[in-house]
Amino acid sequence: MTNKAKGAGYSAEPASVWTYFISKIRENLHCCLCFSPVGDNLRVRARRFPALASCTVIDWFQPWPEQALASVGSKILATVELGSPEVAKAVEHFMPTAFVA
């Protein structure tokens, strides 16, 4: 590890080698955590450990029902000013189809 740290421009001091080691871990360590969105467990864990939601990428591997997509879209768009009610309704109806793969 010391040779690699030296090659990367770090000194041979233990603290410097440790800094190099930690930087390599941060650069290369990847974790996969799987939680079911059903029930309260995901919500409770996300509240208890905020980095689960704020410092990660969440991939939903199962398709969402169209009704769920429409519900989430309408809830989010309720706080967005889109101009006329006709435009808001058109965007709301488009939201579920935008996320269907």
Contacts in CASP RR format, 6 or more apart in sequence:
PFRMAT RR
TARGET T0000
AUTHOR 0000-0000-0000
METHOD contacts of the structure
MODEL  1
MTNKAKGAGYSAEPASVWTYFISKIRENLHCCLCFSPVGDNLRVRARRFP
ALASCTVIDWFQPWPEQALASVGSKILATVELGSPEVAKAVEHFMPTAFV
A
1 17 0 8 1.000
1 20 0 8 1.000
1 21 0 8 1.000
2 12 0 8 1.000
2 17 0 8 1.000
4 20 0 8 1.000
5 11 0 8 1.000
5 12 0 8 1.000
5 16 0 8 1.000
5 17 0 8 1.000
5 20 0 8 1.000
5 21 0 8 1.000
6 12 0 8 1.000
8 20 0 8 1.000
10 16 0 8 1.000
10 17 0 8 1.000
10 19 0 8 1.000
10 20 0 8 1.000
33 52 0 8 1.000
33 56 0 8 1.000
35 41 0 8 1.000
35 42 0 8 1.000
35 45 0 8 1.000
36 42 0 8 1.000
37 60 0 8 1.000
45 52 0 8 1.000
46 52 0 8 1.000
46 53 0 8 1.000
63 100 0 8 1.000
63 101 0 8 1.000
64 99 0 8 1.000
66 96 0 8 1.000
66 100 0 8 1.000
69 95 0 8 1.000
69 96 0 8 1.000
69 99 0 8 1.000
69 100 0 8 1.000
70 92 0 8 1.000
70 93 0 8 1.000
70 95 0 8 1.000
70 96 0 8 1.000
72 95 0 8 1.000
73 92 0 8 1.000
73 95 0 8 1.000
73 96 0 8 1.000
74 92 0 8 1.000
74 95 0 8 1.000
77 88 0 8 1.000
77 91 0 8 1.000
77 92 0 8 1.000
77 95 0 8 1.000
82 88 0 8 1.000
82 91 0 8 1.000
END
